[in-house]
Amino acid sequence: MSRWLDNPLRGRVFEMRPTVYRIETPRLILRCWNPEDAAVAKRAEDESREHLRPFMLWADRHPESFAETVDKLRLFRSWFDAGGDCMFGVFAKGDGSCLGGASLHARVGKGGIEIGYWTHANHLRQGVATEVTGGLTRAAFEVSHLRWVEIRCATSNVSSAGVPPKLGFTHEATLRERLVLSNGAVDDALVFTLLARDYETSAARRLPFAAFDATGQKLA
């Protein structure tokens, strides 16, 4: 059984209404993971494990079996349907290849949302994470009308920390010794925030995007 099933911090209900199941940007499609994606999801995760290992605890664990991956994606889909945390697969528009994953989490407080992202090892330094984050940010403000969007990462995760400023996020805080990395080291957490009042003039607002619900109805 997937290790995600017993994680009490996942899948909580929050204010992302209506739920966005699919986002399109110039190069990418972000959509709710489905069980039929298990083979491509497992391959993308396994191929990216080494570069993600320092910062993502799931990448430092033993790889999931195919059956465990199916269970995990079924769980992710159920969270979407229940209005909980949203876990997206990221796919290339051209050939449909999996370029990574992304997420929206309710854990930052009422009126806000936290974005997470990871990129396939073969597609680093190509602007994928920036495009993904821009699309999710637009959905958060234009579909769900939230008050702020937040991104957190380890100080030592230089690549991830470079994404929010490109989109207009402000480095709001450094939380000392908040993160335990997979090697046991303790690191500071960088907190980046974009407020609704600053969104209209941000670079994120200029990224072309479209958002759709579970039936394919366009939301934005």
C-alpha positions as CSV (number, residue, x, y, z in Angstrom):
1,M,0.0,0.0,0.0
2,S,1.2,3.5,-0.8
3,R,3.0,5.3,2.0
4,W,0.8,8.4,1.1
5,L,-2.3,6.7,2.5
6,D,-1.3,7.1,6.1
7,N,-0.1,10.7,5.9
8,P,-2.5,12.8,8.1
9,L,-1.1,16.1,6.6
10,R,-2.4,15.4,3.1
11,G,-5.7,15.9,1.5
12,R,-7.3,18.4,3.8
13,V,-10.2,20.5,2.5
14,F,-9.5,24.1,1.6
15,E,-10.8,27.1,-0.4
16,M,-9.8,26.3,-3.9
17,R,-13.3,26.6,-5.4
18,P,-14.2,25.7,-8.0
19,T,-11.5,23.0,-8.1
20,V,-9.2,23.4,-11.2
21,Y,-8.5,19.9,-12.7
22,R,-6.5,21.1,-15.7
23,I,-4.4,24.1,-16.6
24,E,-2.8,24.9,-20.0
25,T,0.1,27.2,-20.5
26,P,2.1,27.9,-23.7
27,R,4.2,24.7,-23.4
28,L,2.5,22.6,-20.7
29,I,-0.6,20.8,-19.5
30,L,-1.1,20.5,-15.8
31,R,-3.8,18.0,-14.9
32,C,-5.1,15.9,-12.0
33,W,-3.1,12.7,-11.8
34,N,-5.2,9.6,-12.7
35,P,-4.5,5.9,-12.0
36,E,-3.9,5.3,-15.7
37,D,-0.9,7.6,-15.4
38,A,0.9,5.2,-13.0
39,A,3.5,3.9,-15.5
40,V,4.6,7.4,-16.7
41,A,4.4,8.8,-13.1
42,K,6.6,6.0,-11.7
43,R,9.1,6.4,-14.5
44,A,9.3,10.1,-14.2
45,E,9.8,9.9,-10.4
46,D,12.4,7.1,-10.6
47,E,14.4,8.9,-13.3
48,S,14.4,12.1,-11.2
49,R,15.0,10.6,-7.8
50,E,18.7,11.4,-7.6
51,H,18.4,15.2,-8.2
52,L,15.3,15.5,-6.0
53,R,16.7,13.3,-3.1
54,P,18.3,16.2,-1.1
55,F,15.1,18.2,-0.8
56,M,12.1,15.8,-1.2
57,L,11.7,13.1,1.4
58,W,9.7,10.9,-0.9
59,A,12.6,10.8,-3.4
60,D,14.9,9.5,-0.7
61,R,12.7,6.4,0.0
62,H,12.7,3.1,-1.7
63,P,10.9,3.5,-5.1
64,E,7.3,2.5,-5.0
65,S,6.0,-0.5,-6.9
66,F,3.6,-0.1,-9.8
67,A,0.7,-1.1,-7.5
68,E,1.7,1.4,-4.9
69,T,1.9,4.1,-7.5
70,V,-1.7,3.2,-8.7
71,D,-2.9,3.5,-5.1
72,K,-1.2,6.8,-4.7
73,L,-2.7,8.3,-7.8
74,R,-6.2,7.0,-6.9
75,L,-5.7,8.9,-3.6
76,F,-4.6,12.0,-5.3
77,R,-7.7,11.9,-7.5
78,S,-9.9,11.5,-4.5
79,W,-8.5,14.6,-2.9
80,F,-9.4,16.6,-6.1
81,D,-12.9,15.2,-6.0
82,A,-13.3,16.0,-2.3
83,G,-12.0,19.5,-2.6
84,G,-8.7,18.8,-0.9
85,D,-5.0,19.3,-1.7
86,C,-4.4,19.2,-5.5
87,M,-1.6,17.1,-6.9
88,F,-0.9,17.7,-10.7
89,G,1.0,15.8,-13.3
90,V,2.9,18.1,-15.6
91,F,3.0,17.1,-19.3
92,A,4.5,18.5,-22.5
93,K,1.8,19.8,-24.9
94,G,3.7,18.4,-27.9
95,D,4.3,14.8,-27.1
96,G,2.6,14.3,-23.8
97,S,5.8,13.3,-22.0
98,C,5.8,13.8,-18.2
99,L,7.9,16.8,-17.2
100,G,7.3,16.7,-13.4
101,G,4.7,17.3,-10.8
102,A,3.1,20.2,-9.0
103,S,0.8,20.8,-6.0
104,L,-1.5,23.2,-4.2
105,H,-1.7,22.9,-0.4
106,A,-4.0,24.4,2.2
107,R,-1.5,24.4,5.0
108,V,-0.6,28.1,5.0
109,G,-3.9,29.4,6.5
110,K,-7.4,30.7,5.5
111,G,-7.3,32.7,2.3
112,G,-3.9,31.5,1.1
113,I,-2.4,28.6,-0.7
114,E,1.0,27.0,-1.0
115,I,2.5,25.9,-4.4
116,G,4.9,23.0,-4.7
117,Y,6.7,21.7,-7.8
118,W,9.3,19.3,-9.0
119,T,10.9,18.9,-12.5
120,H,12.0,15.8,-14.3
121,A,15.8,15.4,-14.4
122,N,15.8,15.6,-18.2
123,H,14.1,19.0,-18.3
124,L,15.9,21.1,-15.7
125,R,16.9,24.7,-16.5
126,Q,14.3,25.0,-19.2
127,G,11.8,27.2,-17.4
128,V,9.4,24.4,-16.6
129,A,9.0,25.1,-12.9
130,T,8.5,28.8,-13.6
131,E,5.8,28.1,-16.2
132,V,4.1,25.6,-13.9
133,T,4.1,28.0,-11.0
134,G,2.8,30.9,-13.1
135,G,-0.1,28.8,-14.2
136,L,-1.0,27.7,-10.7
137,T,-0.7,31.3,-9.4
138,R,-3.1,32.6,-12.1
139,A,-5.6,29.9,-11.1
140,A,-5.3,30.7,-7.4
141,F,-6.0,34.4,-8.0
142,E,-8.3,34.4,-11.0
143,V,-10.4,31.3,-10.3
144,S,-10.4,31.0,-6.6
145,H,-9.8,34.7,-5.7
146,L,-7.4,33.9,-2.9
147,R,-5.7,36.6,-0.9
148,W,-2.1,35.3,-1.2
149,V,0.0,32.5,-2.8
150,E,3.1,31.2,-0.9
151,I,6.1,29.2,-1.9
152,R,8.6,27.7,0.6
153,C,11.9,26.0,-0.1
154,A,15.2,25.2,1.6
155,T,17.9,27.8,1.5
156,S,20.2,25.3,-0.2
157,N,17.7,24.5,-2.9
158,V,19.1,27.3,-5.2
159,S,17.2,26.2,-8.3
160,S,13.8,26.2,-6.6
161,A,14.5,29.5,-4.8
162,G,15.1,31.1,-8.2
163,V,11.6,30.5,-9.4
164,P,9.4,32.8,-7.3
165,P,11.2,36.1,-7.9
166,K,10.9,35.6,-11.6
167,L,7.1,35.7,-11.2
168,G,6.9,38.7,-8.9
169,F,6.9,36.9,-5.5
170,T,8.6,38.7,-2.6
171,H,11.1,37.0,-0.3
172,E,9.1,37.7,2.9
173,A,10.9,35.6,5.5
174,T,13.7,33.2,6.3
175,L,12.6,30.7,9.0
176,R,15.7,29.5,10.7
177,E,16.3,25.7,11.0
178,R,12.8,24.7,10.0
179,L,13.6,22.0,7.5
180,V,15.3,18.6,8.0
181,L,16.8,17.4,4.7
182,S,17.0,13.8,3.6
183,N,20.6,13.5,4.7
184,G,19.6,14.7,8.2
185,A,21.0,18.2,7.9
186,V,18.9,21.1,9.2
187,D,18.3,24.0,6.8
188,D,16.5,27.4,6.9
189,A,13.2,27.7,5.0
190,L,12.8,30.6,2.5
191,V,9.2,32.0,2.3
192,F,8.1,33.8,-0.9
193,T,4.7,35.4,-1.1
194,L,2.6,37.1,-3.8
195,L,-0.4,39.1,-2.5
196,A,-3.6,39.6,-4.5
197,R,-3.1,43.4,-4.5
198,D,0.3,42.9,-6.2
199,Y,-0.8,40.2,-8.6
200,E,-2.0,42.5,-11.5
201,T,1.4,44.0,-12.0
202,S,3.3,40.7,-11.5
203,A,5.1,38.6,-14.2
204,A,2.8,35.7,-13.3
205,R,-0.2,37.7,-14.5
206,R,1.3,37.9,-18.0
207,L,1.7,34.2,-18.6
208,P,-0.9,32.9,-21.0
209,F,-3.1,30.2,-19.4
210,A,-6.5,28.5,-19.4
211,A,-8.1,26.6,-16.5
212,F,-10.8,23.9,-16.7
213,D,-13.0,22.0,-14.2
214,A,-13.6,18.2,-14.0
215,T,-16.0,18.3,-17.0
216,G,-13.7,20.2,-19.2
217,Q,-15.7,23.4,-18.7
218,K,-13.4,26.5,-19.1
219,L,-13.0,28.5,-15.8
220,A,-10.6,31.2,-16.9
